[in-house]
Amino acid sequence: MAILKKNAFSRRVPDLVTEELVAILSRRASFEFRQLFDVVHENLRARNAASGGEEMLRLRAYEKLQNLVARGAVKKTGKKYKGLPSALAAAIAPQNGHFPAAAAVTAAAK
């Protein structure tokens, strides 16, 4: 009988792109993707967290945004995206004891 052994160390890192998207979309304004990405990219560069190149970051941000739309946390109307604050707070639940800044801001606003 074979014994299964897990050698890999698995650690979930906070998803900074999703945190930035949630923080920006929590402002109750609607954005087109280009405007939204410009703000996300600027914020990540300020935090020294924009690695992997701008095009790769753009693809990751678009994928994360579409995941938020699929979960119902963001409403898409035409080419504009608008966050739903209550759903956004639940969408970025604490991961492994990490409380993202966007969730703290949303909680403080209530």
C-alpha positions as semicolon CSV with decimal commas, in nm:
position;residue;x (nm);y (nm);z (nm)
1;M;0,000;0,000;0,000
2;A;0,141;0,338;-0,099
3;I;0,166;0,616;0,154
4;L;0,082;0,958;0,017
5;K;0,329;1,219;0,124
6;K;0,286;1,588;0,065
7;N;0,623;1,749;0,008
8;A;0,510;2,082;-0,131
9;F;0,463;2,378;0,097
10;S;0,141;2,555;0,011
11;R;0,086;2,911;0,125
12;R;-0,184;3,137;-0,007
13;V;-0,048;3,484;-0,058
14;P;-0,283;3,781;-0,042
15;D;-0,408;3,866;-0,389
16;L;-0,300;4,228;-0,430
17;V;-0,468;4,276;-0,770
18;T;-0,808;4,174;-0,633
19;E;-0,756;4,390;-0,324
20;E;-0,687;4,694;-0,542
21;L;-0,986;4,621;-0,768
22;V;-1,216;4,591;-0,466
23;A;-1,077;4,908;-0,307
24;I;-1,132;5,108;-0,627
25;L;-1,474;4,965;-0,711
26;S;-1,594;5,027;-0,354
27;R;-1,594;5,401;-0,428
28;R;-1,942;5,370;-0,585
29;A;-1,826;5,505;-0,919
30;S;-1,835;5,325;-1,251
31;F;-1,521;5,274;-1,457
32;E;-1,429;5,147;-1,800
33;F;-1,160;4,880;-1,788
34;R;-0,885;5,108;-1,921
35;Q;-0,950;5,370;-1,651
36;L;-0,977;5,103;-1,385
37;F;-0,654;4,936;-1,490
38;D;-0,466;5,267;-1,493
39;V;-0,563;5,329;-1,130
40;V;-0,484;4,968;-1,027
41;H;-0,145;4,981;-1,201
42;E;-0,058;5,316;-1,041
43;N;-0,155;5,190;-0,693
44;L;0,042;4,866;-0,732
45;R;0,348;5,056;-0,855
46;A;0,321;5,284;-0,551
47;R;0,317;4,972;-0,329
48;N;0,608;4,825;-0,529
49;A;0,387;4,525;-0,613
50;A;0,354;4,558;-0,991
51;S;0,579;4,279;-1,110
52;G;0,572;4,069;-1,424
53;G;0,524;4,347;-1,677
54;E;0,233;4,573;-1,758
55;E;0,067;4,345;-2,016
56;M;0,072;4,046;-1,783
57;L;-0,072;4,261;-1,505
58;R;-0,344;4,383;-1,744
59;L;-0,442;4,023;-1,823
60;R;-0,446;3,928;-1,454
61;A;-0,654;4,233;-1,364
62;Y;-0,905;4,158;-1,641
63;E;-0,934;3,797;-1,528
64;K;-0,986;3,901;-1,164
65;L;-1,246;4,158;-1,270
66;Q;-1,437;3,898;-1,472
67;N;-1,431;3,665;-1,170
68;L;-1,584;3,942;-0,957
69;V;-1,851;3,996;-1,224
70;A;-1,926;3,621;-1,230
71;R;-1,960;3,616;-0,849
72;G;-2,205;3,907;-0,862
73;A;-1,980;4,151;-0,674
74;V;-1,944;4,381;-0,975
75;K;-2,213;4,485;-1,219
76;K;-2,118;4,525;-1,585
77;T;-2,327;4,765;-1,793
78;G;-2,200;4,790;-2,148
79;K;-1,829;4,861;-2,106
80;K;-1,861;5,009;-1,756
81;Y;-1,802;4,826;-1,430
82;K;-1,957;4,926;-1,099
83;G;-1,894;4,760;-0,764
84;L;-2,171;4,646;-0,531
85;P;-2,030;4,735;-0,184
86;S;-2,195;4,460;0,021
87;A;-2,098;4,189;-0,228
88;L;-1,744;4,326;-0,262
89;A;-1,688;4,301;0,112
90;A;-1,785;3,933;0,101
91;A;-1,585;3,869;-0,218
92;I;-1,254;3,949;-0,055
93;A;-1,297;3,754;0,266
94;P;-0,995;3,717;0,494
95;Q;-0,748;3,459;0,365
96;N;-0,533;3,277;0,621
97;G;-0,576;3,548;0,881
98;H;-0,492;3,829;0,637
99;F;-0,736;4,116;0,645
100;P;-0,702;4,322;0,326
101;A;-0,700;4,700;0,349
102;A;-1,011;4,724;0,130
103;A;-1,216;4,516;0,375
104;A;-1,097;4,731;0,665
105;V;-1,196;5,048;0,479
106;T;-1,539;4,905;0,393
107;A;-1,595;4,793;0,753
108;A;-1,491;5,134;0,886
109;A;-1,730;5,312;0,649
110;K;-2,033;5,127;0,794
